[in-house]
């Protein structure tokens, strides 16, 4: 799949990215290469491939699940602008 310069500009606009006009062909080439790679990866038959937790199928070193820090909630909430019932109150940003 090859992206056109107009498509790259539209993607940049949607992502709120500023791209210089002379860089558009490079972005088009790079993004087209990524899309082609994704298409090739999607075409691979992976039905018989078992899932792995690690690419080298190694065991993960796990740590003990225990509390290592003190509870300082009151200290932090004392300096917060607004707190109610142990919760931080923040301004509404979506109407």
C-alpha positions in Angstrom: 0.0 0.0 0.0 1.5 3.3 -1.1 0.4 6.5 0.6 0.1 9.7 -1.4 1.4 13.1 -0.2 -2.2 14.2 0.5 -2.8 11.2 2.7 0.3 11.9 4.7 -0.7 15.5 5.1 -4.2 14.4 6.3 -2.6 11.9 8.8 -0.3 14.6 10.1 -3.2 17.0 10.5 -5.3 14.3 12.4 -2.3 13.6 14.6 -1.7 17.3 15.1 1.9 17.1 13.7 3.6 19.8 11.8 5.5 18.3 8.8 7.7 20.4 6.5 6.6 20.2 2.9 10.0 18.8 1.8 9.7 16.0 4.3 6.3 14.7 3.1 7.8 12.3 0.4 10.1 10.7 3.1 7.2 10.3 5.5 5.1 8.8 2.7 7.8 6.3 1.9 8.4 5.3 5.5 4.7 5.0 6.4 4.0 3.0 3.2 6.8 0.6 4.2 5.3 0.2 7.7 1.9 -0.5 6.2 3.4 -3.1 3.8 5.2 -4.8 6.7 1.9 -4.9 8.7 0.1 -6.4 5.7 2.8 -9.0 5.3 2.7 -9.9 9.0 -1.1 -10.2 8.8 -0.8 -12.6 5.9 1.3 -15.1 7.9 -0.6 -18.2 9.0 -0.1 -18.2 12.8 -2.9 -20.6 13.7 -0.5 -23.3 14.9 1.9 -21.0 16.7 1.5 -21.2 20.5 1.5 -17.9 22.4 4.7 -17.0 24.3 5.2 -14.8 27.3 8.6 -13.9 26.1 10.2 -13.9 22.6 12.9 -16.2 23.8 10.4 -18.2 25.9 12.4 -17.6 29.1 11.0 -17.7 32.6 10.3 -14.3 34.1 12.0 -13.4 37.3 9.2 -12.4 39.7 9.5 -10.5 42.9 7.6 -11.1 46.0 4.3 -9.2 46.1 4.7 -7.2 49.3 4.4 -3.6 50.3 7.7 -1.8 50.4 6.6 1.8 50.9 4.8 3.6 53.8 1.3 4.9 53.5 1.7 8.7 53.3 -1.7 9.6 51.9 -2.5 12.1 54.6 0.8 13.9 54.0 0.2 14.1 50.2 -3.5 15.1 50.5 -2.6 17.9 53.0 -0.8 19.7 50.2 -3.4 18.9 47.4 -5.6 21.8 46.2 -8.9 19.9 46.8 -9.6 16.6 48.6 -12.8 15.0 49.7 -13.4 11.7 51.4 -9.8 10.6 50.8 -10.0 11.4 47.0 -8.3 14.1 45.0 -10.8 16.5 43.3 -9.8 17.7 39.9 -11.4 20.2 37.5 -13.9 18.8 35.0 -12.2 18.8 31.5 -14.9 17.1 29.4 -18.4 18.5 29.3 
